[in-house]
Amino acid sequence: MESIKNLYKIGHGPSSSHTMGPAKAAEIFYEKNKSAQSFRVTLYGSLALTGRGHFTDVALIDKFRPTSCEIIWKPDELLPLHTNGMKFEAISLIGEVVDEWIVYSIGGGEIMSDTEPIPKKKIYEMTTLTEIMEWCNKTGKSYWEYVLEVEESDILDYLYEIWRSMQVTIHRGIETEGVLPGGLGLQRKAYSYYVKGVGYKDSLKNRAILFAYALATAEENAAGGIVVTAPTCGSAGVLPAVLYYIKEQHEFSDKSILRALATAGLIGNLVKKNASIAGAEVGCQGEVGTACSMASAAANQIFGGSIAQIEYAAEIGLEHYLGLTCDPVGGFVQIPCIERNAFAAARAMNCNVYSMLSDGKHRVHFDRVVEVMKQTGKDLPSLYKETSLGGLAAIF
């Protein structure tokens, strides 16, 4: 597996696969063809079906400025390796194609090419939680300590920047009101949820504030603001909400939060390696489901869970999202995406409590749930995988 630095990325929303990935590919292609007179990008499959709502064209055109870039949409065609396929073309002064590159956006802002493999540094030898648990039990160390042993020495500094960015996004989202862009007429709710929540008492207050934190980031993402992929833009509100809620309500230190981020990153990395975090590939179970699993594990660790209890929390968080479809209305990362972030944050806290009440023993292991999630994603019809052709998207 790669570094968790490749899981946690700071960038513009609303989609890591439809915005950040294409933008990254455009940067690479532009650097190689700076002398081109113009560019042409053809989008296939899911990228073409929901690219307008995800601002894919805006992200691409922006990366090629001041050179012009034509966008061609082919929603009914698929390239062989992934539904998020793109073909980049550099065009000369006389209109000839001087360079061409086929590339895929595979989720979490990552890209791959079938002709020119993009180098990836694999640093984790263990690629299942079962192996890592055995290491932890043998050494007496925890998951976050395993991450620190594998990663480069600056990993805590990197996670601090991730944590700082997450908090900035929450603060910005809480303070912003108005209608989200895109034409759905969807009002931001984070501010009102927070204000109402402050006036409530006890458990209702806590739940409302947790909702508000998740909504703040999810709404910032929907507006194209700066967010952290955790593991994706579409699910970026879950983990920050849980961690910020725990820090503010229970007064845990930033050191505890960074360690929790390390464990959450490990969980997300395992799903990314052994299944997928791309809604276009496996549905929203890969995005919000993985985010819930990461947040569940992080919360359980902070509250003193054992190795087994943390694994159980992560397993519960993913298991109960199996089969969740990705059906963004109008192709926008708004309905049902924003609400899903809020409810997943609440579910993560429940997964933490449920696991903490147990002794950590259970029948279905996290690794098995990841396998099932991958197979479930393969079995889902394409209309339920970020194409906006089915589910909730089809009723509007």
HELIX and SHEET records of a PDB file:
HELIX    1   1 ILE A    4  ASN A    6  5                                   3    
HELIX    2   2 SER A   16  MET A   20  3                                   5    
HELIX    3   3 GLY A   21  LYS A   32  1                                  12    
HELIX    4   4 GLY A   45  THR A   50  1                                   6    
HELIX    5   5 THR A   56  PHE A   64  1                                   9    
HELIX    6   6 LEU A  129  THR A  139  1                                  11    
HELIX    7   7 TYR A  143  VAL A  150  1                                   8    
HELIX    8   8 ILE A  155  GLU A  175  1                                  21    
HELIX    9   9 ALA A  190  GLY A  199  1                                  10    
HELIX   10  10 ASP A  202  ALA A  222  1                                  21    
HELIX   11  11 VAL A  238  HIS A  250  1                                  13    
HELIX   12  12 ASP A  254  ASN A  274  1                                  21    
HELIX   13  13 GLY A  279  VAL A  282  1                                   4    
HELIX   14  14 CYS A  284  GLY A  286  5                                   3    
HELIX   15  15 VAL A  288  ILE A  302  1                                  15    
HELIX   16  16 ILE A  307  GLU A  319  1                                  13    
HELIX   17  17 VAL A  329  GLY A  331  5                                   3    
HELIX   18  18 CYS A  337  LEU A  357  1                                  21    
HELIX   19  19 PHE A  366  ASP A  379  1                                  14    
HELIX   20  20 SER A  382  TYR A  384  5                                   3    
HELIX   21  21 GLY A  391  ILE A  395  5                                   5    
SHEET    1   A 2 ILE A  10  HIS A  12  0                                        
SHEET    2   A 2 ILE A 226  VAL A 228 -1                                        
SHEET    1   B 5 SER A  68  LYS A  74  0                                        
SHEET    2   B 5 SER A  38  TYR A  44  1                                        
SHEET    3   B 5 GLY A  85  ILE A  91 -1                                        
SHEET    4   B 5 VAL A  97  GLY A 107 -1                                        
SHEET    5   B 5 GLU A 110  SER A 113 -1                                        
END                                                                             
